[in-house]
């Protein structure tokens, strides 16, 4: 096929992907389902007639896409929101994934009737929640949840892929005779997690130092620099024997919660790049599947999908969260938001390339499970949140007419603070607050309008305060703004 036709086809698929993301809100269907459907329609059995069966290329594209999606997810996550749910998220990302894999694997082996290792392999492939699916649905569909539920679900989905990848590759090794014992696999997993976590934290800080110290002549080169750093973090960690996916997610978390030059433009760039990766990955995976082969596994796929959604995932969540104080309604909701997406499909290409027996059957079943999960669970998340009374009122604030870029000459950051009900600052004039040195109130958002404050400006509950503050001064301001008996209100960097 001439290269010009390839470029034209790629452009058309990307344009249709963007249109699909716009249509998803109107149709009430997650955009990821439409991306997959677009790839299937463009494939050899669809109207596009594009024959594509390169599992190796799909796997490579999926790995690259996941790297940038995970980095963007970490970059856009506030540490202040993640810290309270760090431990339960890590429990779900490790013990929860292991339990899900075992429960599904045993079910598939003894109910469907496949060899035990094959059943456990399929269970491992679908054991983790998918970061691309969770980030896309929780952030793009306007889902507003109470407390730290959103942060917990996003952190879990961004950090549980290493366990699923470890289980999948380990079981493939056992099936193909390249791994000797389970003890060897446990040691390998611990090494990957330790090295991945250490590399992500260290290289993330080095990236912050590099971004703030290098003096590039053109601002447009900073996104190029971050792309190079992301690929370097993943590649170096993987070569050292660590988990590159965990490393890039933690690096994004470190960079996103540091004072970085051009942070706002970098965040916009990586958000757009993550969407590009999602469209490319899901369309490619849709091209890879042959829809006619899905009918043969429809019954089995539905059986496993419903068991995963109704039994395996909720049971692993309930057991994993036993040491923590979560209400029954929250446990039910967390169990329901067990979205499967691109990661299981990418992992399902591993047995294909390794020559595992029944690999074609595993791939088709996994694809069917993913379609069922994203379509059923993804489209009902807002409804389930309302049923369980866990949804929060959606507050659409107008875009702030301010832009702020940190620099080495300013030891501070522009942040937003929402003034809570019951705060001692409510009803007081700005002069009466006595803001500490190093804190400057620049703008006040009230309803759909913005006020330039003066000393006589009276603050109201639910005002959004735009503060330019140094770290010490910011902590003091947060404490003064807190309602009686509550923790300090959360801050959000001005984006």
FILUM-35919 format. One record per residue (C-alpha): x negated, y, z negated; residue in three letters. Coordinates in steps of 0.25 Angstrom, whole numbers, padded with zeros to 4 digits, always signed. Layout:
// FILUM-35919
XYZALA...
This chain:
// FILUM-35919
+0000+0000+0000UNK-0006+0014+0004UNK-0010+0022-0008UNK-0001+0033-0004UNK+0011+0024-0006UNK+0006+0020-0020UNK+0005+0035-0024UNK+0019+0038-0019UNK+0025+0026-0026UNK+0018+0029-0039UNK+0023+0044-0038UNK+0037+0039-0035UNK+0037+0029-0047UNK+0031+0040-0057UNK+0042+0050-0052UNK+0053+0039-0054UNK+0047+0036-0068UNK+0048+0051-0072UNK+0062+0051-0067UNK+0065+0039-0074UNK+0060+0045-0087UNK+0070+0057-0085UNK+0082+0047-0082UNK+0079+0038-0094UNK+0085+0049-0104UNK+0098+0050-0095UNK+0099+0035-0094UNK+0096+0032-0108UNK+0086+0022-0103UNK+0071+0022-0108UNK+0062+0028-0097UNK+0053+0016-0098UNK+0064+0006-0093UNK+0066+0015-0081UNK+0051+0015-0078UNK+0051+0000-0079UNK+0063-0001-0070UNK+0056+0009-0060UNK+0045+0000-0059UNK+0054-0012-0057UNK+0062-0005-0046UNK+0049-0001-0039UNK+0043-0015-0040UNK+0043-0026-0030UNK+0057-0031-0034UNK+0063-0017-0034UNK+0066-0006-0024UNK+0051-0001-0024UNK+0046-0015-0019UNK+0032-0012-0026UNK+0025-0025-0028UNK+0017-0025-0041UNK+0012-0036-0049UNK-0001-0032-0054UNK-0001-0035-0069UNK-0015-0031-0071UNK-0013-0017-0066UNK+0000-0016-0074UNK-0008-0020-0086UNK-0019-0010-0084UNK-0009+0001-0081UNK-0001-0002-0093UNK-0013-0002-0102UNK-0017+0012-0097UNK-0003+0017-0098UNK-0002+0012-0113UNK-0015+0019-0116UNK-0010+0033-0112UNK+0004+0030-0118UNK-0001+0026-0131UNK-0011+0038-0132UNK+0000+0048-0128UNK+0009+0041-0139UNK-0002+0043-0150UNK-0005+0057-0145UNK+0009+0062-0146UNK+0011+0055-0160UNK+0010+0064-0173UNK+0001+0058-0184UNK+0010+0064-0194UNK+0022+0056-0189UNK+0014+0043-0187UNK+0007+0043-0201UNK+0019+0039-0209UNK+0022+0027-0200UNK+0008+0022-0197UNK+0008+0010-0206UNK+0022+0004-0202UNK+0019+0007-0187UNK+0006-0001-0188UNK+0013-0012-0195UNK+0023-0013-0184UNK+0012-0011-0173UNK+0005-0024-0179UNK+0013-0033-0188UNK+0026-0029-0181UNK+0020-0032-0167UNK+0014-0045-0172UNK+0028-0049-0178UNK+0035-0046-0165UNK+0026-0054-0157UNK+0027-0066-0166UNK+0042-0065-0167UNK+0045-0064-0152UNK+0034-0074-0149UNK+0040-0085-0157UNK+0054-0081-0152UNK+0049-0082-0137UNK+0042-0095-0140UNK+0053-0103-0147UNK+0065-0097-0141UNK+0061-0094-0127UNK+0052-0107-0127UNK+0038-0102-0122UNK+0025-0106-0129UNK+0022-0099-0142UNK+0010-0091-0137UNK+0018-0087-0125UNK+0029-0082-0134UNK+0020-0075-0143UNK+0013-0068-0131UNK+0026-0063-0126UNK+0030-0058-0141UNK+0016-0051-0142UNK+0018-0044-0128UNK+0032-0038-0133UNK+0028-0036-0147UNK+0024-0021-0147UNK+0033-0009-0145UNK+0029-0001-0133UNK+0023+0013-0135UNK+0027+0018-0121UNK+0041+0014-0124UNK+0042+0019-0138UNK+0035+0032-0135UNK+0043+0035-0122UNK+0057+0031-0129UNK+0055+0038-0142UNK+0049+0050-0137UNK+0056+0052-0123UNK+0070+0049-0127UNK+0072+0059-0138UNK+0073+0048-0149UNK+0072+0055-0162UNK+0070+0046-0175UNK+0070+0049-0190UNK+0058+0049-0198UNK+0045+0042-0192UNK+0052+0031-0184UNK+0047+0037-0171UNK+0033+0038-0175UNK+0033+0024-0181UNK+0038+0018-0168UNK+0029+0026-0159UNK+0017+0022-0168UNK+0020+0008-0168UNK+0022+0007-0153UNK+0009+0014-0151UNK+0001+0005-0160UNK+0007-0009-0158UNK+0002-0012-0144UNK-0012-0017-0149UNK-0005-0028-0157UNK+0003-0032-0145UNK-0009-0032-0136UNK-0017-0040-0146UNK-0006-0051-0147UNK-0004-0052-0132UNK-0019-0053-0129UNK-0021-0062-0140UNK-0010-0072-0136UNK-0014-0071-0122UNK-0028-0076-0127UNK-0022-0087-0134UNK-0014-0092-0123UNK-0025-0091-0113UNK-0036-0097-0123UNK-0044-0084-0123UNK-0042-0082-0138UNK-0046-0092-0149UNK-0038-0089-0161UNK-0028-0079-0167UNK-0039-0075-0177UNK-0047-0069-0166UNK-0035-0061-0161UNK-0033-0055-0175UNK-0047-0051-0175UNK-0046-0045-0161UNK-0033-0037-0165UNK-0039-0031-0178UNK-0051-0027-0169UNK-0043-0020-0159UNK-0034-0013-0169UNK-0046-0008-0177UNK-0054-0004-0165UNK-0042+0002-0158UNK-0038+0011-0170UNK-0052+0015-0173UNK-0055+0019-0159UNK-0042+0026-0157UNK-0044+0035-0169UNK-0059+0037-0166UNK-0058+0040-0151UNK-0045+0048-0154UNK-0053+0058-0163UNK-0065+0058-0153UNK-0055+0062-0142UNK-0049+0073-0151UNK-0064+0078-0153UNK-0067+0077-0138UNK-0054+0085-0134UNK-0057+0096-0144UNK-0072+0097-0141UNK-0073+0095-0126UNK-0072+0108-0118UNK-0065+0105-0105UNK-0064+0116-0095UNK-0050+0111-0089UNK-0039+0108-0099UNK-0034+0098-0089UNK-0046+0089-0092UNK-0041+0086-0106UNK-0030+0076-0102UNK-0041+0069-0094UNK-0050+0069-0106UNK-0039+0063-0115UNK-0036+0052-0104UNK-0051+0048-0104UNK-0051+0047-0119UNK-0038+0039-0120UNK-0044+0029-0110UNK-0057+0029-0117UNK-0051+0026-0130UNK-0043+0014-0125UNK-0055+0009-0116UNK-0065+0010-0127UNK-0056+0004-0138UNK-0053-0008-0129UNK-0067-0010-0125UNK-0071-0010-0140UNK-0060-0021-0143UNK-0050-0011-0149UNK-0036-0009-0145UNK-0036+0003-0135UNK-0021+0005-0136UNK-0021+0008-0151UNK-0034+0017-0149UNK-0027+0026-0139UNK-0014+0027-0147UNK-0022+0031-0160UNK-0031+0040-0152UNK-0019+0047-0146UNK-0014+0048-0161UNK-0027+0054-0165UNK-0028+0064-0154UNK-0013+0068-0154UNK-0014+0072-0169UNK-0027+0080-0168UNK-0029+0094-0164UNK-0033+0093-0149UNK-0035+0103-0139UNK-0025+0103-0127UNK-0017+0093-0136UNK-0003+0098-0130UNK-0007+0096-0116UNK-0014+0083-0119UNK-0001+0078-0125UNK+0007+0082-0114UNK-0002+0076-0104UNK-0003+0062-0111UNK+0012+0062-0113UNK+0014+0063-0098UNK+0003+0053-0096UNK+0010+0043-0105UNK+0023+0045-0097UNK+0015+0042-0084UNK+0009+0030-0090UNK+0023+0025-0095UNK+0029+0027-0081UNK+0017+0020-0074UNK+0017+0009-0083UNK+0031+0005-0084UNK+0033+0007-0069UNK+0021-0002-0066UNK+0026-0013-0076UNK+0040-0012-0069UNK+0033-0014-0056UNK+0026-0026-0062UNK+0038-0034-0066UNK+0047-0042-0056UNK+0062-0039-0060UNK+0067-0052-0054UNK+0058-0060-0064UNK+0064-0053-0076UNK+0078-0060-0074UNK+0071-0073-0076UNK+0067-0069-0090UNK+0079-0060-0093UNK+0085-0069-0103UNK+0072-0072-0111UNK+0068-0058-0110UNK+0081-0053-0116UNK+0080-0064-0127UNK+0066-0060-0131UNK+0069-0045-0130UNK+0081-0045-0139UNK+0073-0054-0149UNK+0062-0044-0149UNK+0071-0032-0151UNK+0081-0038-0161UNK+0072-0048-0169UNK+0057-0047-0167UNK+0054-0032-0167UNK+0064-0029-0178UNK+0059-0040-0187UNK+0044-0036-0185UNK+0048-0021-0189UNK+0056-0026-0201UNK+0044-0034-0206UNK+0034-0024-0202UNK+0041-0013-0209UNK+0044-0020-0222UNK+0033-0013-0230UNK+0038+0001-0226UNK+0050+0009-0229UNK+0059+0009-0217UNK+0074+0008-0218UNK+0081-0003-0211UNK+0086+0006-0200UNK+0072+0011-0197UNK+0067-0004-0196UNK+0079-0007-0187UNK+0075+0005-0178UNK+0060+0002-0177UNK+0064-0012-0174UNK+0072-0008-0162UNK+0062+0002-0156UNK+0053-0010-0152UNK+0052-0005-0138UNK+0044-0014-0128UNK+0038-0007-0116UNK+0026-0007-0107UNK+0016-0014-0117UNK+0023-0027-0117UNK+0024-0027-0102UNK+0009-0023-0101UNK+0006-0034-0111UNK+0014-0044-0103UNK+0004-0042-0091UNK-0007-0048-0100UNK-0002-0062-0099UNK+0000-0060-0084UNK-0015-0057-0082UNK-0020-0067-0092UNK-0012-0078-0085UNK-0004-0082-0097UNK+0006-0093-0095UNK+0021-0087-0093UNK+0015-0073-0092UNK+0025-0070-0081UNK+0036-0074-0090UNK+0030-0066-0101UNK+0029-0053-0093UNK+0043-0054-0087UNK+0049-0056-0101UNK+0041-0045-0107UNK+0046-0035-0096UNK+0060-0039-0099UNK+0058-0037-0114UNK+0053-0023-0112UNK+0064-0019-0102UNK+0074-0024-0113UNK+0067-0017-0124UNK+0065-0004-0118UNK+0079-0004-0112UNK+0087-0008-0124UNK+0078-0003-0136UNK+0073+0009-0129UNK+0087+0014-0125UNK+0093+0012-0138UNK+0083+0018-0148UNK+0091+0031-0149UNK+0104+0024-0151UNK+0097+0014-0162UNK+0091+0026-0169UNK+0105+0033-0170UNK+0111+0020-0175UNK+0101+0018-0186UNK+0102+0033-0189UNK+0087+0035-0187UNK+0088+0045-0176UNK+0084+0060-0179UNK+0091+0072-0173UNK+0084+0076-0160UNK+0079+0090-0161UNK+0074+0095-0147UNK+0066+0107-0150UNK+0063+0117-0139UNK+0049+0117-0134UNK+0040+0126-0142UNK+0035+0138-0134UNK+0021+0136-0139UNK+0008+0129-0135UNK-0004+0126-0143UNK-0017+0120-0140UNK-0027+0117-0152UNK-0041+0121-0150UNK-0054+0121-0158UNK-0052+0135-0162UNK-0039+0133-0169UNK-0039+0123-0181UNK-0024+0121-0180UNK-0012+0116-0173UNK+0002+0120-0168UNK+0013+0111-0175UNK+0028+0111-0176UNK+0034+0109-0190UNK+0049+0107-0191UNK+0054+0114-0204UNK+0062+0104-0211UNK+0075+0106-0219UNK+0072+0109-0234UNK+0058+0115-0231UNK+0055+0126-0241UNK+0051+0134-0228UNK+0066+0134-0223UNK+0072+0148-0225UNK+0059+0155-0228UNK+0052+0166-0220UNK+0038+0163-0214UNK+0032+0173-0223UNK+0037+0165-0235UNK+0031+0152-0231UNK+0016+0156-0233UNK+0010+0148-0222UNK-0004+0144-0225UNK-0016+0149-0218UNK-0018+0141-0205UNK-0004+0140-0202UNK+0004+0149-0192UNK+0019+0148-0189UNK+0019+0151-0174UNK+0034+0148-0170UNK+0047+0143-0176UNK+0056+0135-0168UNK+0071+0136-0172UNK+0081+0129-0164UNK+0079+0132-0149UNK+0071+0144-0152UNK+0057+0148-0157UNK+0054+0160-0167UNK+0041+0167-0168UNK+0040+0168-0183UNK+0037+0180-0192UNK+0035+0181-0207UNK+0050+0183-0208UNK+0054+0171-0200UNK+0063+0162-0209UNK+0061+0147-0206UNK+0073+0137-0204UNK+0074+0122-0206UNK+0071+0115-0194UNK+0062+0126-0188UNK+0050+0121-0180UNK+0038+0128-0185UNK+0026+0130-0175UNK+0014+0131-0184UNK-0001+0133-0180UNK-0008+0127-0192UNK-0021+0121-0196UNK-0020+0107-0202UNK-0021+0112-0217UNK-0011+0123-0215UNK-0001+0114-0208UNK-0001+0104-0219UNK+0003+0115-0229UNK+0013+0120-0220UNK+0020+0107-0218UNK+0020+0105-0233UNK+0027+0119-0235UNK+0037+0115-0224UNK+0041+0102-0230UNK+0055+0100-0236UNK+0056+0097-0251UNK+0052+0083-0253UNK+0048+0080-0239UNK+0035+0078-0232UNK+0030+0089-0223UNK+0037+0091-0210UNK+0030+0084-0198UNK+0022+0093-0188UNK+0021+0092-0173UNK+0010+0097-0165UNK+0015+0107-0155UNK+0016+0101-0142UNK
